[in-house]
Amino acid sequence: MIKSMTGFAAVTREDERASVAVTIRALNHRYLDLQLRTPQSLAALEVDIRAQVGKTVARGRVELSVSVQPRQAQGVEIEFNEEFGRALEAALEKARARGLVRGALAPGDLLRLPQALTIRERQAGDDPAALAAMAALARGAVEQALGELDAMRATEGDHVRADLDARRSLVADLVERIAVAADEGRAAMEARVAERVRQLRTELQADEAAVAQEIVRMAARSDISEEVTRFRGHVSHWVTLADSAEPCGRKLDFLLQEMNREVNTMGSKADGLRVSELIIAAKAELEKMREQVQNVE
């Protein structure tokens, strides 16, 4: 199946506790390269997310980001520094004994002493139930985002396939025209050689059987029927790969290399006025197909 390696999806899910946003961007890459960013509170989900991505994407660079925005106040925790408090109390007692300080220590005095109190927000991970709910929310958002990404890649893949199918048909037609032109060129070459032999027959004594064998060998060297047959097989294999449910980008890329090799061999063997022009046109289309296949998963 032909799917594009590029795509984008963004999904937001929320409940009474938090809002989870998932963003996925897919780009071309030779292999699967997942770049994952998750908040510390969801670090335990990374293994599951990587498994989810691996089931959906076979090849490409995937940048997946998960962010969490709490919808409820996290609450705060205040911790009193007991050791500092005892040391402060002892110091104040000495100061009162010398008449340097009067009165008791007020709560406001503690707030002005950063060493006395530690104030921090309560983390979501401190509540197992909240953390489990947030993880389920994130897992569902990732699954939905991957589904939307896959749908986008499939849609783009349909456009890519339409272009590749048109070019494949054009190259196949060019190769058939090359085969015809090569046959015409071989026949013309045989006629030219035979005529030249007849001209020399009166001047030189030649073994006509040997001459005939040499003409056959020359014709065989310019015969491209094997290359044309293999090229037709590659075209048929292309259709099979494109119709398969499996990702086929790397296989199509290899197949294009084989098709290009066959066309090059045809160009080096075939003779004829139109062959060179047709070979150049076929190679140009194969190069365009190769560039397009770089976008296929």
N, C-alpha and C positions, 0 to 999 in steps of 0.2 A: 504493500500500500504506500502511496506517495503522500507524505506529510511534510509540511514545511518545518524547518527547525526554529523559525522565529515566531514569536507570539507574545502576548501580554494579557494579564488578567489581574483584577483587583477585586477583593471580596471583603465585606465588613459584616460581622455577626455580633450581636449583643444580647445580653440578658440584664437582669436587675443588678448584677454585680459589676460587669465590665463590658467594654467594647473591644473586640479583637479584629484587627485589620491585617489581611494577608495580601501581599503584592508579589507577583511572579513575572519575571521578564526572561524570555528564552532567546538565545542568540546562536549563531552558527558555531560549531566546534567539532573537531574530529571525533572526540569521544564524549561521554557524559561527564560534565564538570559542574557539580552542584555547589553553589556559594550560598550558605544558609546563615541567616541572622535572626536570632530569637532572643527575647529578654531572659534574664537570669532565672526568673520564676518559672519559665517553661523549658529550661535546659534539658530536662529529662525527656522531652518530646522529640529531641533531635533525631534519635534512632528511628522512631516511627515515621517522622516526616521524610527522612531519606528513603525509607522503604516505600512510602507512598509515591514519591517522585520516581523511583526506579521502576514502578509498575506502569507508569504513564509515559515516561520519556526514556527513549533508548539512546539518544545521541543529542548533543548540544550543550551549550553553557546555560545553566539555569540559575538565575539569581532570585532567591526566595527570601522574603522578609516578613517577619511576624512581629506586630507591635500590639501592646495591651494598654488600654486606657481605663482605669477603674472608674466606675460610675458612682460608687459610694466612698465616703471618707474612710481612709484606712484606719484612722484612730492613731493615738500616740501612746508611747510608753515613757514614763519618767522614772529615772533611777537616781536615788540619793547616794552619794559617795560617803559611805560610813566612815572610812578611814580618815577622809578629809574632815568630816564633821567632828570626829573626836579630837583631831589635832587643832581644829579651829576653836572648839570649846575650851581646851586646855590653854590656848593662847589668850583667849578672852578672860579667863579666870585670873591669869597673871596680870593682865592689863587692869582689871577691876581692883585687884589687890593693891596696885600702885596708884590707883585713882585716875588712871588714864581713860577708862571707859565706864560709862554708866548705863544702866538699863539693860533689858534683855534683847537678844537678837530677834529681829522681826522676819517674817517670811519674805518680805521684799528685799531684805538684805541678802538672802540666799540667792535670789534671782540675779543679783548683781555680781555673784561670784561664779564664773563659768566652771570652776573645779567642783562646785558643790552638787550640781544637778546635771544629768545627761538626759536630753529630750530627743527622742527619735520616733519616726513613723513606724507603725506596726506593718510588717511586710505581709503580702498575701500568702506567702509560703508558711506563715505561722498558723494559718487556718487550713487544715487538710481538706475539709469539705469545699471551701472556696477554691482551693488550688485544683482539685479534681474537676470541678465544674468549669473552671477556666480552661483546663487542658482539653476537656471534651469540646468546648466551644471552638478552641483553636484547631483541633483536629478536623472538625466539620468544616471550618472555613478553608483549611488547606485542601480538603477533598473537593469542595466546590470550586475553588480557584483552579485546581488542576484540571477539573472537568471542563471549565470554560477555556482554559489555555489549550487543551487538546482539541476542542471544537474549532477554535480559531486556527490552529495549525492544520487541521483537516480541511478547512475551507480554503486556506491559502494553498494547501497541497493540491486541491482540485484545479486551481488556476495554473499552478506549475505544471500539473500533468497535461492540461489542455495544450500548453505551449510545447511541452516535450513531445507529445503525441504528434502534433503538427510537424515538428521538425524531424521526428523519426520517420514519418511518412515521406517527407521531402527527401531525406537522405536515402531511404530505400529506393525511391524512384530514380534518384541520381545514379545509384549503383546499377540499377537495371539498364539505364541509358549508357553507363560506362561499359557494361557487358556487350551491348549492341555495337557501340562504337569500336570496342576492342576487336570484336569478330570482323567488323568491316575492315579495320586496319590490318588484321592478320591476313585476310583474304587479299587485300591490296598488296601487302608485302610479298605474299607468295606469288602473285601475278608478276610483280616487278622482278623478283628473282628468276622466275621461270623465263621471262622475256629476255633477261640479261644472259641467261644460259644459252638460249637459242641464238642470240647474237654472237656469242663466243664459240659456238659449236663449230662454225666454219673455220675459225682461226686456231682453235686448240682441240686437241683430242682429250676428251674427259670421259671418265667412267660415269655413265648416266645413272647407274644405280647408286653410286656414292653421292652424286649430286642430289638425287631425289631424297636420299636419307638426310643429307645436310639441310635441305629445305624443310623436311619434317621436324628436325631438331630445332631449327629456328622458330618454326611455328609453335612448337611445344613450349619453348622458353617464353613466348609472349601470350601463352594461354592463361587466362585468369579465372577459369571456370571453378577451380577449387576455392579461390578466395571469395568469389561471388556466392558460392554455396555456403561457406562458413558465415559470411555476412548475413545471409538470409536466416541462418540458424540463430545468430545473435539477435536479430530483430524479433524473432519468435520468442526467444528467451526473455527479451526485454518486456514483452507483453505479459508473460507469465509472472515475472517479478513484480511488475506494477500492479497486477491484479491480486497478488498475494496479500494476506493480512499482516505479514511480518514487515518491519522496517526494511527498506531496500536501498537506501541512498548509497551506501558503500559498495554494494554489489553492482548497482547501476554505474557507478564511477569506474569500477574495474571493467565492466562490459564495454563501456565507451573506449577505454584504452585498447581493448581487443578489436573493436570496430575500426578505430583509427589505424591500427596496425595493418589490418586487411586492406584498407583504402590506400595506405602508403605502398603496400606491395603491389597492388593493382597499378598504381602510377609508375612504379619502376619497371613493370613487365609489359604493360599494354602499349600498343602502337596505334596511332590514329590521329587524325587532325583534331577531333573534338575531345579526345581523352583528357588532355592536360586541363582544359577548361572545366570539364566536369569533375575532375579530381579536386581541383582547387575549391570549387563550390561545395563539394561534399565535406572536405576538411573544415571549411569555414562553418558549416552547420554543426558538425560534430563538436567544434570548439565552443560554440554557443550552447550546445546541450551540456557540455562538461561544466561550463560556468553555472548553468541553472541547476545542475545536479548537486552542486556544492551547498545548495539550500535545502536539500532533501534529507530527512531523517534516515 
